[in-house]
Amino acid sequence: MTGFAGVLVALVCADAAQAAVAEEHIQQPYPVRAQPGETLRQALNAATPITVNGQRFHGYTRWNVRWTFRWWREASGRCTITEVTTRLRTEVQLPELRSATPAQQAVFDRYLPALSRHEQGHVQFGRDAAQAIDQGITALPAAPDCATLERQANALGHRLLREHTEREKQYDRDTYHGASQGAKLE
């Protein structure tokens, strides 16, 4: 599960090319109160705020990559990237069991680590996308003019976002949304 966006800002600067990825990670637990006689699956399905295309999920990760860059215009009019700043923001939603029977708690204690590992896989797709964008824009060769350089940098960033989003969707298909990684309830 993911979401993304890209943004551009071009500023004039005469520094040597530099790049950096800044990360912000947010955990958003949601409360679950399992009732005696209820399965953990029933309790989680009732409590989850996560619904995508009519399907309920117990965990969800959103990531967003934004980039800015600075460039330098040479006397000839050619333009070169001098600095790239890429920001990754991730939000992970996972259940937090607030009340349960000992049996429900035992099932949850086995389930949550697997679900968390699966969601961290989604976070990694965001990291990989941010790094690829950061490095790709930093490595762009000089362009004949700054407008061309801006178009090339942003086209590259958006293409890399699409590629990583497609890989992430395949990850969910390959793992059955984490079930093959142990994130499944009977």
C-alpha positions in Angstrom: 0.0 0.0 0.0 1.5 3.4 -0.8 1.0 6.9 -1.9 3.5 9.3 -3.3 4.1 12.8 -4.7 6.9 14.7 -6.2 7.6 18.4 -6.2 10.2 20.6 -7.9 12.0 23.7 -6.8 14.9 25.1 -8.8 17.1 27.8 -7.3 20.3 29.3 -8.6 23.4 28.2 -6.6 27.1 27.9 -7.4 28.0 25.1 -5.0 29.5 21.7 -5.9 26.9 19.0 -6.4 25.6 17.6 -3.1 22.8 15.3 -2.2 20.9 14.2 0.9 17.8 12.2 1.9 16.0 13.4 5.0 13.6 10.8 6.5 10.6 11.3 8.7 8.9 8.3 10.1 5.5 8.3 11.8 3.9 5.4 13.7 0.1 5.6 13.9 -1.2 2.7 16.0 -4.9 2.1 16.3 -6.5 0.6 19.4 -8.0 -2.9 19.4 -10.1 -4.3 22.3 -10.7 -8.0 21.8 -13.8 -9.4 23.5 -13.9 -12.9 25.1 -15.2 -15.4 22.6 -14.1 -13.3 19.6 -11.3 -14.3 17.4 -8.4 -12.0 17.0 -9.2 -11.6 13.3 -12.8 -10.5 14.2 -11.4 -8.0 16.7 -8.9 -6.6 14.2 -11.4 -6.4 11.4 -13.8 -4.5 13.6 -11.1 -2.1 14.9 -9.1 -1.4 11.8 -9.5 2.1 10.2 -7.8 0.8 7.0 -10.0 0.0 4.1 -8.7 0.0 0.5 -11.0 -0.8 -2.4 -13.5 -2.3 0.1 -10.9 -4.6 1.6 -9.9 -4.3 5.3 -6.2 -4.4 6.2 -4.6 -4.7 9.6 -1.5 -2.7 8.7 -0.8 0.0 6.2 2.2 2.1 5.0 2.1 5.3 3.1 5.2 6.9 1.8 5.8 10.2 0.1 9.0 11.4 -1.6 9.6 15.0 -2.4 12.7 16.5 -4.0 14.2 19.9 -4.6 17.3 20.9 -6.4 19.5 23.8 -7.1 21.3 24.5 -10.3 24.0 26.8 -11.7 23.8 28.5 -15.0 27.1 28.9 -16.8 27.9 31.9 -18.9 27.2 29.8 -22.0 23.7 29.2 -20.7 24.3 25.5 -19.9 22.9 24.4 -16.6 24.2 21.9 -14.0 22.6 20.5 -10.8 24.6 21.6 -7.8 22.5 20.3 -4.9 19.6 17.9 -4.4 17.5 17.5 -1.3 15.2 14.6 -1.1 12.6 14.0 1.7 11.0 10.7 2.6 7.9 10.7 4.9 6.5 7.4 5.9 3.4 6.6 8.0 2.9 3.1 9.3 -0.4 2.0 10.9 -0.4 -1.1 13.0 -2.8 -2.4 15.6 -2.2 -1.9 19.3 -3.9 -4.6 21.4 -5.4 -2.8 24.5 -7.4 -5.7 26.0 -7.6 -9.4 25.2 -7.8 -12.8 26.8 -4.4 -14.6 27.3 -5.1 -16.7 24.2 -5.9 -13.7 22.0 -2.8 -12.0 23.3 -0.6 -15.0 22.4 -1.9 -15.0 18.9 -1.4 -11.2 18.6 2.2 -11.6 19.9 2.9 -14.0 17.0 1.1 -12.0 14.4 2.2 -8.4 15.1 6.0 -9.0 14.4 5.3 -10.6 11.0 2.8 -7.8 10.1 5.3 -5.2 11.2 8.1 -6.8 9.1 5.8 -6.8 6.1 5.1 -3.1 6.6 8.8 -2.3 7.0 9.2 -3.8 3.6 6.9 -1.1 2.3 9.0 1.5 4.1 12.0 0.1 2.3 10.4 0.7 -1.0 10.0 4.4 0.0 13.7 4.5 1.0 14.8 2.9 -2.2 12.7 5.4 -4.3 14.1 8.4 -2.4 17.7 7.2 -2.8 17.3 6.5 -6.5 15.8 9.9 -7.1 18.4 11.6 -5.0 21.3 9.9 -6.7 19.7 10.1 -10.2 19.1 13.8 -10.1 22.5 14.4 -8.6 24.2 12.5 -11.5 22.3 14.2 -14.3 24.7 15.7 -16.9 24.6 19.4 -17.7 21.8 20.5 -20.0 21.8 23.1 -22.7 19.5 25.3 -20.6 17.9 25.4 -17.1 14.4 24.7 -18.3 15.6 21.5 -20.0 17.5 20.5 -16.9 14.4 21.0 -14.7 12.2 18.9 -17.1 14.8 16.1 -17.1 15.2 16.1 -13.3 11.5 16.0 -12.6 10.8 13.5 -15.4 13.4 11.2 -13.9 12.0 11.6 -10.4 8.5 10.8 -11.5 9.6 7.8 -13.5 11.5 6.4 -10.5 8.4 6.9 -8.3 6.3 4.9 -10.8 8.9 2.1 -11.0 9.2 1.8 -7.2 5.4 1.9 -6.8 5.0 -0.9 -9.3 7.6 -3.0 -7.5 5.8 -2.4 -4.2 2.5 -3.6 -5.7 4.3 -6.7 -6.9 5.7 -7.2 -3.3 2.1 -7.3 -2.0 1.1 -9.7 -4.7 4.1 -11.9 -4.1 3.6 -12.0 -0.3 -0.2 -12.1 -0.4 -0.1 -8.8 1.6 2.3 -10.4 4.1 0.6 -13.8 4.5 3.6 -15.7 3.1 5.8 -13.7 5.6 3.7 -15.0 8.6 1.3 -12.1 8.8 -1.8 -14.3 8.6 -4.5 -15.3 11.1 -6.4 -18.6 11.0 
